[in-house]
Amino acid sequence: MTGIVRIAAFVVVAIAAVAPTVLVSAADVELDPTIHHRMSRYVDAKDRFSFWYPAVLRITVTAANDDASFPGGVAVEAVQVGSPGDISLHVVNSPRSTITDEPNGHAAPIPQTKYFYDAASQRWMVAYPEGTDGGGSGAAAPADVSKTTIGGLPVLPSGARFDTTIIPLSATQFVVVQDGGGIAFTNALAYTVAAVGAHVDAKTLAAALRAEAIAYEKQLQTTISPATLCALQSSPCKK
C-alpha cells in the first residue's frame, strides 16, 4: 500500500478487464454502525467462485499462463484487488492435484510448502520439498484442513513471504490469495472466498464482512489523512 494519492484514486465501483464481474449489494448485511466501508461481492463466472472486498477498491482481471510461480499447477488468471502489490487472487489449475506455494529455486530463505490430494485416502496432504525451517523431515503428512472459508472451502496455510493462503476449489483447481506486504485485510478477504452457489450462513457472512471492514479501516488509518479517510467512507463523517 502506498499513500494518499493512490488510495484517493480508487473508484467506488469494481471493474474487470477480462472476466465478468457481478456486484451484489451488501445493504442487507448488518454491520456495526461504526463500520463505514461498503463491501461488494466479486463473482468469477468462469471459475465459479466469489469473494467480498471493500467496494472502493478497483478489481482488474488478467489472463495468465504461468507454470513457474506455483509448481505443480498453471496460474491461468489473476484477480487484482486495488493496485499491483496489494491483494491478488491467482486461479491455478492442476490436473495432478498438486500445488507448491513458492517457485523452484526461489531466492527467499523460506521453505516451499507443497499440497496434493491423495485419492486413496481422500484427503489433502502436505510436504516440504526443501525441508522445514527447523531442519525436520519434509515427508508428506495429512494437511490441517480444520479451518475453512465462509463457503466451507479448506484454508491451506502457506509459509510463503507475506500473507499467502491456498484455497482448493476442487481437487484440480486452487485460488491462491496473497499480497506484496503491508496489507492488513488479506486474510480476512481470503476467508470470504466461496464457490458460486454455496450456502453461506447470514450471521457468518455478516461477521466476516465486519472483520474485513475493520481490518481495512485500520489500514487506512495508518496510511492516509483523516480527510481522505472521510471521503472514502460510505457514510457521512462527523465534524
Summary of the structure (lengths in Angstrom):
residues: 239
radius of gyration: 18.3
end to end distance: 27.3
largest distance: 62.9
contacts: 722
relative contact order: 0.18
helix: 17%
strand: 28%
